[in-house]
Amino acid sequence: MLIDADDFEAIASGRFDTAFRKWIRPTVKAGGTLTTAAGVLAIDAVDAIALNAVTPEDLKRAGFEARSDLDAMLANREGTLFRIRLRYLGEDPRQALRESSDISGAQADELDQTLSRMDGSAPWVRRTLELIGSQPGLSAQALAQQLEVAPAKLKGNIRRLKSLGLTESLAMGYRLSPRGQAWLDRPIASA
């Protein structure tokens, strides 16, 4: 579920607590969270709702001035209408992780094990991080071509690296975080 910066700010400040989406299947569930670069939102409820059951209070809670505004947003979208109740939980925990370039021996060992599991039988982690480090801002499409992987797979892989605080998204492309650079700068352990 995508939340734009203005809507996120409105939810974080408490002005809004509702979003509407049309989905074939919901992409979020009640009790979950949504982590964005701006922070973390709690997903308190995800309810299928008939369009004619949307109340004026629902519209206000979602930041719509009139029903026609909601109708315009939903135009040309297929699926069932869902009302999502959201609240701000706090800052993105990955931010502090990304900024930390001081990786202790125990943290490095744990990170090495995690990345080794992610690599599996087709190692990609170090090569991906090295490429991002050498060409920050390179588009996902160009990275995928150089790494010879599908763009969707690359984006999924980079999301996994981002969740570990190793990369950061830019307006276009990615860059290494201080933590990612620190991990790459460590000597490679010999077998």
Contacts in CASP RR format, 6 or more apart in sequence:
PFRMAT RR
TARGET T0000
AUTHOR 0000-0000-0000
METHOD contacts of the structure
MODEL  1
MLIDADDFEAIASGRFDTAFRKWIRPTVKAGGTLTTAAGVLAIDAVDAIA
LNAVTPEDLKRAGFEARSDLDAMLANREGTLFRIRLRYLGEDPRQALRES
SDISGAQADELDQTLSRMDGSAPWVRRTLELIGSQPGLSAQALAQQLEVA
PAKLKGNIRRLKSLGLTESLAMGYRLSPRGQAWLDRPIASA
1 19 0 8 1.000
1 21 0 8 1.000
1 27 0 8 1.000
1 28 0 8 1.000
1 34 0 8 1.000
1 84 0 8 1.000
3 11 0 8 1.000
3 19 0 8 1.000
3 34 0 8 1.000
3 36 0 8 1.000
3 41 0 8 1.000
3 86 0 8 1.000
5 38 0 8 1.000
7 16 0 8 1.000
7 19 0 8 1.000
8 36 0 8 1.000
8 38 0 8 1.000
8 39 0 8 1.000
8 41 0 8 1.000
9 38 0 8 1.000
10 16 0 8 1.000
10 63 0 8 1.000
11 17 0 8 1.000
11 41 0 8 1.000
11 86 0 8 1.000
11 87 0 8 1.000
11 88 0 8 1.000
12 38 0 8 1.000
12 39 0 8 1.000
12 88 0 8 1.000
12 90 0 8 1.000
13 88 0 8 1.000
14 87 0 8 1.000
14 88 0 8 1.000
15 63 0 8 1.000
16 61 0 8 1.000
16 62 0 8 1.000
16 63 0 8 1.000
17 61 0 8 1.000
17 85 0 8 1.000
17 86 0 8 1.000
17 87 0 8 1.000
18 58 0 8 1.000
18 61 0 8 1.000
18 62 0 8 1.000
18 63 0 8 1.000
18 83 0 8 1.000
18 84 0 8 1.000
18 85 0 8 1.000
18 86 0 8 1.000
19 62 0 8 1.000
19 83 0 8 1.000
19 84 0 8 1.000
19 86 0 8 1.000
20 54 0 8 1.000
20 58 0 8 1.000
20 62 0 8 1.000
20 70 0 8 1.000
20 73 0 8 1.000
20 74 0 8 1.000
20 81 0 8 1.000
20 82 0 8 1.000
20 83 0 8 1.000
20 84 0 8 1.000
21 27 0 8 1.000
21 81 0 8 1.000
21 82 0 8 1.000
21 84 0 8 1.000
22 74 0 8 1.000
22 77 0 8 1.000
22 78 0 8 1.000
22 79 0 8 1.000
22 80 0 8 1.000
22 81 0 8 1.000
22 82 0 8 1.000
23 79 0 8 1.000
23 80 0 8 1.000
23 82 0 8 1.000
24 78 0 8 1.000
24 79 0 8 1.000
24 80 0 8 1.000
26 46 0 8 1.000
26 82 0 8 1.000
28 34 0 8 1.000
28 43 0 8 1.000
28 46 0 8 1.000
28 84 0 8 1.000
29 43 0 8 1.000
29 46 0 8 1.000
30 43 0 8 1.000
30 44 0 8 1.000
30 45 0 8 1.000
30 46 0 8 1.000
31 42 0 8 1.000
31 43 0 8 1.000
31 44 0 8 1.000
32 42 0 8 1.000
32 43 0 8 1.000
33 40 0 8 1.000
33 41 0 8 1.000
33 42 0 8 1.000
33 43 0 8 1.000
33 89 0 8 1.000
34 40 0 8 1.000
34 41 0 8 1.000
34 43 0 8 1.000
34 86 0 8 1.000
35 92 0 8 1.000
35 93 0 8 1.000
35 94 0 8 1.000
36 92 0 8 1.000
37 92 0 8 1.000
37 169 0 8 1.000
38 92 0 8 1.000
39 88 0 8 1.000
39 89 0 8 1.000
39 90 0 8 1.000
39 91 0 8 1.000
39 92 0 8 1.000
40 88 0 8 1.000
40 89 0 8 1.000
40 90 0 8 1.000
40 91 0 8 1.000
40 92 0 8 1.000
40 93 0 8 1.000
41 86 0 8 1.000
41 87 0 8 1.000
41 88 0 8 1.000
41 89 0 8 1.000
42 86 0 8 1.000
42 87 0 8 1.000
42 88 0 8 1.000
42 89 0 8 1.000
43 84 0 8 1.000
43 85 0 8 1.000
43 86 0 8 1.000
44 85 0 8 1.000
44 86 0 8 1.000
44 87 0 8 1.000
45 83 0 8 1.000
45 84 0 8 1.000
45 85 0 8 1.000
46 82 0 8 1.000
46 83 0 8 1.000
46 84 0 8 1.000
46 85 0 8 1.000
47 82 0 8 1.000
47 83 0 8 1.000
47 84 0 8 1.000
48 80 0 8 1.000
48 81 0 8 1.000
48 82 0 8 1.000
49 81 0 8 1.000
49 82 0 8 1.000
49 83 0 8 1.000
50 81 0 8 1.000
51 74 0 8 1.000
51 81 0 8 1.000
54 67 0 8 1.000
54 70 0 8 1.000
54 81 0 8 1.000
54 83 0 8 1.000
58 83 0 8 1.000
59 65 0 8 1.000
59 66 0 8 1.000
59 67 0 8 1.000
59 69 0 8 1.000
59 70 0 8 1.000
62 70 0 8 1.000
64 70 0 8 1.000
64 73 0 8 1.000
74 81 0 8 1.000
94 162 0 8 1.000
94 163 0 8 1.000
94 165 0 8 1.000
97 164 0 8 1.000
97 165 0 8 1.000
97 177 0 8 1.000
97 179 0 8 1.000
98 165 0 8 1.000
98 166 0 8 1.000
98 168 0 8 1.000
98 177 0 8 1.000
98 178 0 8 1.000
98 179 0 8 1.000
98 180 0 8 1.000
99 177 0 8 1.000
99 178 0 8 1.000
99 179 0 8 1.000
100 178 0 8 1.000
100 179 0 8 1.000
101 178 0 8 1.000
101 179 0 8 1.000
101 181 0 8 1.000
101 182 0 8 1.000
102 182 0 8 1.000
103 111 0 8 1.000
103 179 0 8 1.000
103 182 0 8 1.000
103 183 0 8 1.000
103 186 0 8 1.000
108 183 0 8 1.000
108 186 0 8 1.000
111 164 0 8 1.000
111 183 0 8 1.000
112 189 0 8 1.000
114 164 0 8 1.000
115 125 0 8 1.000
115 164 0 8 1.000
118 125 0 8 1.000
118 157 0 8 1.000
118 160 0 8 1.000
119 125 0 8 1.000
124 147 0 8 1.000
124 149 0 8 1.000
124 157 0 8 1.000
125 161 0 8 1.000
126 184 0 8 1.000
127 147 0 8 1.000
128 143 0 8 1.000
128 147 0 8 1.000
128 154 0 8 1.000
128 157 0 8 1.000
128 158 0 8 1.000
128 161 0 8 1.000
129 161 0 8 1.000
129 166 0 8 1.000
129 167 0 8 1.000
129 176 0 8 1.000
129 180 0 8 1.000
129 183 0 8 1.000
129 184 0 8 1.000
130 184 0 8 1.000
131 138 0 8 1.000
131 143 0 8 1.000
131 146 0 8 1.000
131 147 0 8 1.000
132 138 0 8 1.000
132 143 0 8 1.000
132 158 0 8 1.000
132 167 0 8 1.000
132 174 0 8 1.000
132 175 0 8 1.000
132 176 0 8 1.000
133 175 0 8 1.000
133 176 0 8 1.000
133 181 0 8 1.000
133 184 0 8 1.000
135 143 0 8 1.000
136 170 0 8 1.000
136 173 0 8 1.000
136 174 0 8 1.000
136 175 0 8 1.000
136 176 0 8 1.000
137 170 0 8 1.000
137 172 0 8 1.000
137 173 0 8 1.000
137 174 0 8 1.000
137 175 0 8 1.000
138 146 0 8 1.000
138 173 0 8 1.000
138 174 0 8 1.000
139 172 0 8 1.000
139 173 0 8 1.000
140 151 0 8 1.000
140 154 0 8 1.000
140 155 0 8 1.000
140 158 0 8 1.000
140 173 0 8 1.000
140 174 0 8 1.000
141 151 0 8 1.000
143 154 0 8 1.000
143 173 0 8 1.000
143 174 0 8 1.000
144 150 0 8 1.000
144 151 0 8 1.000
144 153 0 8 1.000
144 154 0 8 1.000
147 154 0 8 1.000
149 157 0 8 1.000
158 167 0 8 1.000
158 174 0 8 1.000
161 167 0 8 1.000
162 168 0 8 1.000
162 169 0 8 1.000
165 177 0 8 1.000
165 179 0 8 1.000
165 180 0 8 1.000
166 176 0 8 1.000
166 177 0 8 1.000
166 179 0 8 1.000
166 180 0 8 1.000
166 183 0 8 1.000
167 174 0 8 1.000
167 175 0 8 1.000
167 176 0 8 1.000
167 177 0 8 1.000
167 180 0 8 1.000
168 174 0 8 1.000
168 175 0 8 1.000
168 176 0 8 1.000
168 177 0 8 1.000
176 184 0 8 1.000
END
